[in-house]
Amino acid sequence: MFNIGEFKLNSRLLLGTGKFDSEAIQTEAIEASGTEVLTFAVRRMNLYDKNLPNPLAKVDLTKFITFPNTAGAKSAEEAVRIAEIANHAGVCDMIKVEVIGDDETLLPDPLETYKACEILLDKGYTVCPYISNDVVLAKRLEDLGVHAIMPLASPIGTGRGINNPLNLRYIIEKVNVPVIVDAGIGSPKDACHAMELGADGILLNTAISSAQNPVKMAKAMKLGIHAGRLSYEAGRIPVKYTAQASSPTEGIGFL
């Protein structure tokens, strides 16, 4: 169990929605994942524009922590406006602050992200910023008062896994709020790797929704995250560069 602000979570898998082929598959994947947290892009739902679809229309949101994101925002002001829309709609238990600074790489804008977090914290939101692998920014945001840090594994939707495990480990070791790895996870192997580094959780969307079998992938991700966390808690053996006998050699006689 771990906490994000006042919310106590048993599952370490946070699930994105809105990219599944059908509502039925999404519902099955949600159940298979064991998630307690659902995230969604406000600007792609009819909370923002009544002409847009609502992929969560048939989901009982009272059973989940709702975690909208500000995807599509290019400035702090825009991110705050999107958060306020979700809040007024009653689906904003926590807010993922996402302010994109580059349209090609979809990497986040650190300055606008910081500014948006500052405003939303003053308004009383539970704030979780999406950032690059920047340990200095992570510390500054923690000092500001955010409730979790969400560094990317690799750029959004690439499925490349963890591009910079060293910087990710620095963030995990330096901050004292939960670290949720977000974006770029492609397989349970990647999720397991992030958890072995000490991450508190993983936010997944494309890796599950765009899999050939999203329901099986949701279950696989759940198991990978669980295995990675157990491995982190168990403590892996040190890496060595010479062979080490796996059986005792003392007391062995010669024939």
Secondary structure, 3 states (H helix, E strand, C coil): CEEECCEEECCCEEEECCCCCCHHHHHHHHHHHCCCEEEEEHHHCCCCCCCCCCCCCCCCHHHCEEEEECCCECCHHHHHHHHHHHHHCCCCCCEEECEECCCCCCCECHHHHHHHHHHHHHCCCCEEEEECCCHHHHHHHHHHCCCCEEECCCCCCCCCCCCCHHHHHHHHHHCCCCEEEECCCCCHHHHHHHHHCCCCEEEECHHHHCCCCHHHHHHHHHHHHHHHHHHHHHCCCCCCCCCCCCCCCCCCCCC
